[in-house]
Amino acid sequence: MSKRFRSCSLEQPFLLPPSLQDWLPESHLARFVADIVNELDLSEIYAQYEGKDGRGLAAYHPLLMTRLLLYGYCVCTIMLK
């Protein structure tokens, strides 16, 4: 894959000593969404980046953006009930 993405690691440390994983309980919705998205086939999204010439800033990783989108839909749906 020729396109560079910004890093997308759930173990990435934050500006503070603990990692983001330490702040969420094991049964949190965000963990569930992350696990589900790991199972999705995102090859069509990745293919869209292959045709680009690579100029500009690094894009946010499609895995991260898909997790964020689905989590946002879940939270909004819960709030509307």
N, CA, C and O atoms as a Tinker XYZ file with bonds, in Angstrom:
   324  protein
     1  N      0.853000   -1.169000    0.000000    73     2
     2  CA     0.000000    0.000000    0.000000    64     1     3
     3  C      0.899000    1.231000    0.000000    63     2     4     5
     4  O      1.777000    1.343000    0.856000    81     3
     5  N      0.709000    2.134000   -0.912000    73     3     6
     6  CA     1.593000    3.278000   -1.063000    64     5     7
     7  C      1.177000    4.464000   -0.198000    63     6     8     9
     8  O      2.018000    5.304000    0.121000    81     7
     9  N     -0.066000    4.558000    0.184000    73     7    10
    10  CA    -0.546000    5.700000    0.974000    64     9    11
    11  C     -0.123000    5.568000    2.422000    63    10    12    13
    12  O     -0.222000    4.494000    3.015000    81    11
    13  N      0.350000    6.667000    2.985000    73    11    14
    14  CA     0.696000    6.680000    4.402000    64    13    15
    15  C     -0.523000    7.104000    5.204000    63    14    16    17
    16  O     -1.255000    8.009000    4.804000    81    15
    17  N     -0.737000    6.452000    6.328000    73    15    18
    18  CA    -1.813000    6.815000    7.234000    64    17    19
    19  C     -1.208000    7.245000    8.557000    63    18    20    21
    20  O     -0.112000    6.814000    8.918000    81    19
    21  N     -1.921000    8.091000    9.272000    73    19    22
    22  CA    -1.519000    8.385000   10.632000    64    21    23
    23  C     -1.657000    7.096000   11.426000    63    22    24    25
    24  O     -2.483000    6.247000   11.092000    81    23
    25  N     -0.873000    6.947000   12.450000    73    23    26
    26  CA    -0.892000    5.685000   13.189000    64    25    27
    27  C     -2.235000    5.473000   13.871000    63    26    28    29
    28  O     -2.909000    6.427000   14.260000    81    27
    29  N     -2.608000    4.213000   14.008000    73    27    30
    30  CA    -3.874000    3.820000   14.620000    64    29    31
    31  C     -3.586000    2.643000   15.541000    63    30    32    33
    32  O     -3.674000    1.486000   15.129000    81    31
    33  N     -3.250000    2.937000   16.764000    73    31    34
    34  CA    -2.924000    1.876000   17.708000    64    33    35
    35  C     -3.722000    2.079000   18.980000    63    34    36    37
    36  O     -3.678000    3.153000   19.581000    81    35
    37  N     -4.457000    1.048000   19.396000    73    35    38
    38  CA    -5.218000    1.145000   20.638000    64    37    39
    39  C     -4.299000    1.154000   21.855000    63    38    40    41
    40  O     -4.721000    1.543000   22.944000    81    39
    41  N     -3.063000    0.735000   21.684000    73    39    42
    42  CA    -2.098000    0.712000   22.774000    64    41    43
    43  C     -1.246000    1.976000   22.823000    63    42    44    45
    44  O     -0.349000    2.078000   23.660000    81    43
    45  N     -1.505000    2.928000   21.952000    73    43    46
    46  CA    -0.716000    4.156000   21.883000    64    45    47
    47  C     -0.844000    4.933000   23.184000    63    46    48    49
    48  O     -1.959000    5.181000   23.644000    81    47
    49  N      0.271000    5.322000   23.785000    73    47    50
    50  CA     0.178000    6.095000   25.026000    64    49    51
    51  C     -0.324000    7.502000   24.757000    63    50    52    53
    52  O     -0.088000    8.070000   23.691000    81    51
    53  N     -1.010000    8.045000   25.729000    73    51    54
    54  CA    -1.533000    9.404000   25.634000    64    53    55
    55  C     -0.479000   10.360000   26.186000    63    54    56    57
    56  O      0.634000    9.923000   26.481000    81    55
    57  N     -0.779000   11.607000   26.330000    73    55    58
    58  CA     0.174000   12.540000   26.903000    64    57    59
    59  C      0.434000   12.254000   28.380000    63    58    60    61
    60  O      1.458000   12.658000   28.931000    81    59
    61  N     -0.487000   11.567000   29.000000    73    59    62
    62  CA    -0.336000   11.165000   30.396000    64    61    63
    63  C      0.195000    9.741000   30.452000    63    62    64    65
    64  O      0.125000    9.038000   29.445000    81    63
    65  N      0.709000    9.295000   31.557000    73    63    66
    66  CA     1.300000    7.954000   31.632000    64    65    67
    67  C      0.399000    6.785000   31.229000    63    66    68    69
    68  O      0.877000    5.911000   30.506000    81    67
    69  N     -0.890000    6.703000   31.650000    73    67    70
    70  CA    -1.669000    5.518000   31.280000    64    69    71
    71  C     -2.062000    5.517000   29.806000    63    70    72    73
    72  O     -2.164000    6.575000   29.187000    81    71
    73  N     -2.280000    4.341000   29.252000    73    71    74
    74  CA    -2.758000    4.252000   27.876000    64    73    75
    75  C     -4.274000    4.413000   27.867000    63    74    76    77
    76  O     -4.919000    4.282000   28.908000    81    75
    77  N     -4.838000    4.693000   26.713000    73    75    78
    78  CA    -6.285000    4.866000   26.602000    64    77    79
    79  C     -7.026000    3.593000   26.980000    63    78    80    81
    80  O     -8.154000    3.661000   27.469000    81    79
    81  N     -6.422000    2.449000   26.765000    73    79    82
    82  CA    -7.054000    1.170000   27.112000    64    81    83
    83  C     -7.301000    1.058000   28.614000    63    82    84    85
    84  O     -8.245000    0.395000   29.043000    81    83
    85  N     -6.457000    1.704000   29.408000    73    83    86
    86  CA    -6.606000    1.636000   30.860000    64    85    87
    87  C     -7.805000    2.436000   31.357000    63    86    88    89
    88  O     -8.273000    2.205000   32.472000    81    87
    89  N     -8.307000    3.359000   30.565000    73    87    90
    90  CA    -9.397000    4.227000   30.997000    64    89    91
    91  C    -10.774000    3.641000   30.736000    63    90    92    93
    92  O    -11.762000    4.114000   31.298000    81    91
    93  N    -10.855000    2.628000   29.901000    73    91    94
    94  CA   -12.151000    2.044000   29.561000    64    93    95
    95  C    -12.355000    0.719000   30.271000    63    94    96    97
    96  O    -11.446000   -0.111000   30.298000    81    95
    97  N    -13.533000    0.503000   30.847000    73    95    98
    98  CA   -13.815000   -0.813000   31.419000    64    97    99
    99  C    -13.884000   -1.870000   30.312000    63    98   100   101
   100  O    -14.099000   -1.545000   29.144000    81    99
   101  N    -13.704000   -3.104000   30.683000    73    99   102
   102  CA   -13.692000   -4.208000   29.711000    64   101   103
   103  C    -14.999000   -4.310000   28.931000    63   102   104   105
   104  O    -14.993000   -4.726000   27.773000    81   103
   105  N    -16.108000   -3.941000   29.544000    73   103   106
   106  CA   -17.415000   -4.090000   28.882000    64   105   107
   107  C    -17.879000   -2.809000   28.190000    63   106   108   109
   108  O    -19.058000   -2.702000   27.856000    81   107
   109  N    -17.010000   -1.853000   27.967000    73   107   110
   110  CA   -17.394000   -0.565000   27.351000    64   109   111
   111  C    -17.756000   -0.752000   25.877000    63   110   112   113
   112  O    -17.181000   -1.589000   25.180000    81   111
   113  N    -18.712000    0.041000   25.425000    73   111   114
   114  CA   -19.188000   -0.012000   24.035000    64   113   115
   115  C    -18.059000    0.247000   23.037000    63   114   116   117
   116  O    -18.032000   -0.359000   21.967000    81   115
   117  N    -17.143000    1.129000   23.372000    73   115   118
   118  CA   -16.042000    1.449000   22.454000    64   117   119
   119  C    -15.169000    0.220000   22.184000    63   118   120   121
   120  O    -14.697000    0.033000   21.063000    81   119
   121  N    -14.957000   -0.600000   23.181000    73   119   122
   122  CA   -14.175000   -1.834000   22.981000    64   121   123
   123  C    -14.937000   -2.798000   22.060000    63   122   124   125
   124  O    -14.347000   -3.434000   21.187000    81   123
   125  N    -16.246000   -2.893000   22.269000    73   123   126
   126  CA   -17.068000   -3.767000   21.435000    64   125   127
   127  C    -17.020000   -3.316000   19.975000    63   126   128   129
   128  O    -16.834000   -4.136000   19.076000    81   127
   129  N    -17.188000   -2.018000   19.742000    73   127   130
   130  CA   -17.166000   -1.480000   18.382000    64   129   131
   131  C    -15.800000   -1.727000   17.739000    63   130   132   133
   132  O    -15.729000   -2.102000   16.568000    81   131
   133  N    -14.718000   -1.521000   18.490000    73   131   134
   134  CA   -13.377000   -1.751000   17.955000    64   133   135
   135  C    -13.198000   -3.208000   17.541000    63   134   136   137
   136  O    -12.608000   -3.490000   16.497000    81   135
   137  N    -13.701000   -4.130000   18.349000    73   135   138
   138  CA   -13.586000   -5.553000   18.012000    64   137   139
   139  C    -14.386000   -5.900000   16.760000    63   138   140   141
   140  O    -13.926000   -6.671000   15.918000    81   139
   141  N    -15.579000   -5.331000   16.639000    73   139   142
   142  CA   -16.422000   -5.601000   15.475000    64   141   143
   143  C    -15.779000   -5.050000   14.204000    63   142   144   145
   144  O    -15.756000   -5.731000   13.179000    81   143
   145  N    -15.262000   -3.834000   14.260000    73   143   146
   146  CA   -14.668000   -3.208000   13.077000    64   145   147
   147  C    -13.426000   -3.975000   12.630000    63   146   148   149
   148  O    -13.118000   -4.013000   11.439000    81   147
   149  N    -12.710000   -4.586000   13.576000    73   147   150
   150  CA   -11.545000   -5.399000   13.202000    64   149   151
   151  C    -11.934000   -6.562000   12.297000    63   150   152   153
   152  O    -11.103000   -7.064000   11.540000    81   151
   153  N    -13.171000   -6.987000   12.369000    73   151   154
   154  CA   -13.653000   -8.117000   11.567000    64   153   155
   155  C    -14.205000   -7.695000   10.203000    63   154   156   157
   156  O    -14.467000   -8.552000    9.359000    81   155
   157  N    -14.384000   -6.402000    9.973000    73   155   158
   158  CA   -14.958000   -5.925000    8.707000    64   157   159
   159  C    -13.920000   -5.923000    7.594000    63   158   160   161
   160  O    -12.722000   -5.787000    7.840000    81   159
   161  N    -14.398000   -6.076000    6.377000    73   159   162
   162  CA   -13.542000   -5.994000    5.199000    64   161   163
   163  C    -13.551000   -4.549000    4.711000    63   162   164   165
   164  O    -14.532000   -4.093000    4.125000    81   163
   165  N    -12.465000   -3.835000    4.952000    73   163   166
   166  CA   -12.361000   -2.426000    4.564000    64   165   167
   167  C    -11.545000   -2.250000    3.292000    63   166   168   169
   168  O    -11.049000   -1.156000    3.023000    81   167
   169  N    -11.400000   -3.306000    2.510000    73   167   170
   170  CA   -10.553000   -3.245000    1.321000    64   169   171
   171  C    -11.044000   -2.221000    0.296000    63   170   172   173
   172  O    -10.226000   -1.631000   -0.410000    81   171
   173  N    -12.345000   -1.998000    0.196000    73   171   174
   174  CA   -12.868000   -0.994000   -0.737000    64   173   175
   175  C    -12.434000    0.415000   -0.324000    63   174   176   177
   176  O    -12.148000    1.258000   -1.175000    81   175
   177  N    -12.388000    0.659000    0.965000    73   175   178
   178  CA   -11.945000    1.966000    1.451000    64   177   179
   179  C    -10.454000    2.136000    1.174000    63   178   180   181
   180  O    -10.026000    3.179000    0.681000    81   179
   181  N     -9.659000    1.104000    1.494000    73   179   182
   182  CA    -8.217000    1.168000    1.241000    64   181   183
   183  C     -7.935000    1.367000   -0.256000    63   182   184   185
   184  O     -6.989000    2.063000   -0.623000    81   183
   185  N     -8.750000    0.762000   -1.105000    73   183   186
   186  CA    -8.538000    0.871000   -2.548000    64   185   187
   187  C     -8.697000    2.308000   -3.033000    63   186   188   189
   188  O     -8.049000    2.707000   -4.001000    81   187
   189  N     -9.539000    3.078000   -2.381000    73   187   190
   190  CA    -9.717000    4.481000   -2.762000    64   189   191
   191  C     -8.442000    5.287000   -2.556000    63   190   192   193
   192  O     -8.202000    6.262000   -3.267000    81   191
   193  N     -7.629000    4.889000   -1.592000    73   191   194
   194  CA    -6.377000    5.594000   -1.321000    64   193   195
   195  C     -5.268000    5.188000   -2.288000    63   194   196   197
   196  O     -4.321000    5.948000   -2.493000    81   195
   197  N     -5.372000    4.012000   -2.880000    73   195   198
   198  CA    -4.344000    3.536000   -3.800000    64   197   199
   199  C     -4.251000    4.384000   -5.058000    63   198   200   201
   200  O     -3.164000    4.549000   -5.612000    81   199
   201  N     -5.374000    4.926000   -5.516000    73   199   202
   202  CA    -5.385000    5.713000   -6.736000    64   201   203
   203  C     -4.862000    7.131000   -6.565000    63   202   204   205
   204  O     -4.681000    7.845000   -7.551000    81   203
   205  N     -4.619000    7.544000   -5.346000    73   203   206
   206  CA    -4.155000    8.910000   -5.091000    64   205   207
   207  C     -2.656000    9.012000   -5.318000    63   206   208   209
   208  O     -1.951000    8.003000   -5.330000    81   207
   209  N     -2.172000   10.238000   -5.499000    73   207   210
   210  CA    -0.754000   10.435000   -5.793000    64   209   211
   211  C      0.111000   10.568000   -4.539000    63   210   212   213
   212  O      1.329000   10.696000   -4.659000    81   211
   213  N     -0.470000   10.543000   -3.356000    73   211   214
   214  CA     0.314000   10.559000   -2.123000    64   213   215
   215  C      0.682000   11.940000   -1.623000    63   214   216   217
   216  O      1.385000   12.065000   -0.619000    81   215
   217  N      0.227000   12.971000   -2.295000    73   215   218
   218  CA     0.536000   14.317000   -1.828000    64   217   219
   219  C     -0.351000   14.685000   -0.650000    63   218   220   221
   220  O     -1.395000   14.071000   -0.429000    81   219
   221  N      0.069000   15.682000    0.096000    73   219   222
   222  CA    -0.723000   16.170000    1.216000    64   221   223
   223  C     -0.355000   15.474000    2.518000    63   222   224   225
   224  O      0.543000   14.634000    2.563000    81   223
   225  N     -1.058000   15.836000    3.555000    73   223   226
   226  CA    -0.810000   15.253000    4.867000    64   225   227
   227  C     -1.270000   13.803000    4.905000    63   226   228   229
   228  O     -2.103000   13.373000    4.107000    81   227
   229  N     -0.715000   13.073000    5.836000    73   227   230
   230  CA    -1.142000   11.686000    6.032000    64   229   231
   231  C     -2.606000   11.666000    6.464000    63   230   232   233
   232  O     -3.031000   12.481000    7.282000    81   231
   233  N     -3.362000   10.738000    5.915000    73   231   234
   234  CA    -4.783000   10.624000    6.245000    64   233   235
   235  C     -4.947000    9.884000    7.567000    63   234   236   237
   236  O     -4.060000    9.149000    8.001000    81   235
   237  N     -6.087000   10.093000    8.190000    73   235   238
   238  CA    -6.418000    9.275000    9.351000    64   237   239
   239  C     -6.705000    7.867000    8.842000    63   238   240   241
   240  O     -7.270000    7.692000    7.763000    81   239
   241  N     -6.321000    6.888000    9.609000    73   239   242
   242  CA    -6.468000    5.493000    9.203000    64   241   243
   243  C     -7.949000    5.144000    9.069000    63   242   244   245
   244  O     -8.743000    5.475000    9.950000    81   243
   245  N     -8.328000    4.480000    7.977000    73   243   246
   246  CA    -9.735000    4.104000    7.779000    64   245   247
   247  C    -10.300000    3.249000    8.916000    63   246   248   249
   248  O    -11.491000    3.332000    9.216000    81   247
   249  N     -9.474000    2.445000    9.536000    73   247   250
   250  CA    -9.934000    1.628000   10.664000    64   249   251
   251  C    -10.376000    2.533000   11.814000    63   250   252   253
   252  O    -11.431000    2.314000   12.408000    81   251
   253  N     -9.581000    3.534000   12.122000    73   251   254
   254  CA    -9.911000    4.483000   13.185000    64   253   255
   255  C    -11.186000    5.250000   12.857000    63   254   256   257
   256  O    -12.064000    5.398000   13.706000    81   255
   257  N    -11.282000    5.733000   11.628000    73   255   258
   258  CA   -12.448000    6.528000   11.242000    64   257   259
   259  C    -13.732000    5.696000   11.231000    63   258   260   261
   260  O    -14.799000    6.199000   11.585000    81   259
   261  N    -13.636000    4.428000   10.828000    73   259   262
   262  CA   -14.810000    3.549000   10.839000    64   261   263
   263  C    -15.248000    3.279000   12.267000    63   262   264   265
   264  O    -16.443000    3.281000   12.564000    81   263
   265  N    -14.283000    3.044000   13.159000    73   263   266
   266  CA   -14.622000    2.846000   14.578000    64   265   267
   267  C    -15.324000    4.081000   15.135000    63   266   268   269
   268  O    -16.340000    3.970000   15.822000    81   267
   269  N    -14.786000    5.238000   14.842000    73   267   270
   270  CA   -15.355000    6.488000   15.351000    64   269   271
   271  C    -16.769000    6.705000   14.824000    63   270   272   273
   272  O    -17.661000    7.088000   15.580000    81   271
   273  N    -16.976000    6.466000   13.543000    73   271   274
   274  CA   -18.291000    6.640000   12.932000    64   273   275
   275  C    -19.330000    5.704000   13.554000    63   274   276   277
   276  O    -20.420000    6.140000   13.927000    81   275
   277  N    -18.989000    4.425000   13.664000    73   275   278
   278  CA   -19.935000    3.462000   14.229000    64   277   279
   279  C    -20.208000    3.729000   15.703000    63   278   280   281
   280  O    -21.344000    3.590000   16.158000    81   279
   281  N    -19.183000    4.108000   16.447000    73   279   282
   282  CA   -19.379000    4.438000   17.865000    64   281   283
   283  C    -20.300000    5.650000   17.993000    63   282   284   285
   284  O    -21.189000    5.670000   18.844000    81   283
   285  N    -20.090000    6.649000   17.156000    73   283   286
   286  CA   -20.950000    7.832000   17.185000    64   285   287
   287  C    -22.402000    7.490000   16.876000    63   286   288   289
   288  O    -23.313000    8.002000   17.526000    81   287
   289  N    -22.622000    6.623000   15.885000    73   287   290
   290  CA   -23.991000    6.186000   15.577000    64   289   291
   291  C    -24.614000    5.471000   16.767000    63   290   292   293
   292  O    -25.777000    5.709000   17.094000    81   291
   293  N    -23.854000    4.601000   17.412000    73   291   294
   294  CA   -24.370000    3.858000   18.566000    64   293   295
   295  C    -24.745000    4.793000   19.705000    63   294   296   297
   296  O    -25.813000    4.646000   20.299000    81   295
   297  N    -23.885000    5.748000   20.013000    73   295   298
   298  CA   -24.137000    6.662000   21.112000    64   297   299
   299  C    -25.340000    7.562000   20.811000    63   298   300   301
   300  O    -26.168000    7.801000   21.690000    81   299
   301  N    -25.438000    8.056000   19.587000    73   299   302
   302  CA   -26.580000    8.895000   19.219000    64   301   303
   303  C    -27.888000    8.122000   19.287000    63   302   304   305
   304  O    -28.906000    8.652000   19.730000    81   303
   305  N    -27.859000    6.885000   18.853000    73   303   306
   306  CA   -29.049000    6.040000   18.893000    64   305   307
   307  C    -29.495000    5.821000   20.336000    63   306   308   309
   308  O    -30.689000    5.859000   20.633000    81   307
   309  N    -28.541000    5.595000   21.223000    73   307   310
   310  CA   -28.846000    5.398000   22.645000    64   309   311
   311  C    -29.435000    6.672000   23.238000    63   310   312   313
   312  O    -30.385000    6.614000   24.019000    81   311
   313  N    -28.881000    7.811000   22.874000    73   311   314
   314  CA   -29.343000    9.089000   23.431000    64   313   315
   315  C    -30.744000    9.451000   22.930000    63   314   316   317
   316  O    -31.492000   10.125000   23.639000    81   315
   317  N    -31.106000    9.020000   21.735000    73   315   318
   318  CA   -32.409000    9.350000   21.170000    64   317   319
   319  C    -33.539000    8.502000   21.739000    63   318   320   321
   320  O    -34.710000    8.844000   21.578000    81   319
   321  N    -33.204000    7.409000   22.397000    73   319   322
   322  CA   -34.245000    6.537000   22.960000    64   321   323
   323  C    -34.806000    7.089000   24.244000    63   322   324
   324  O    -35.690000    6.478000   24.845000    81   323
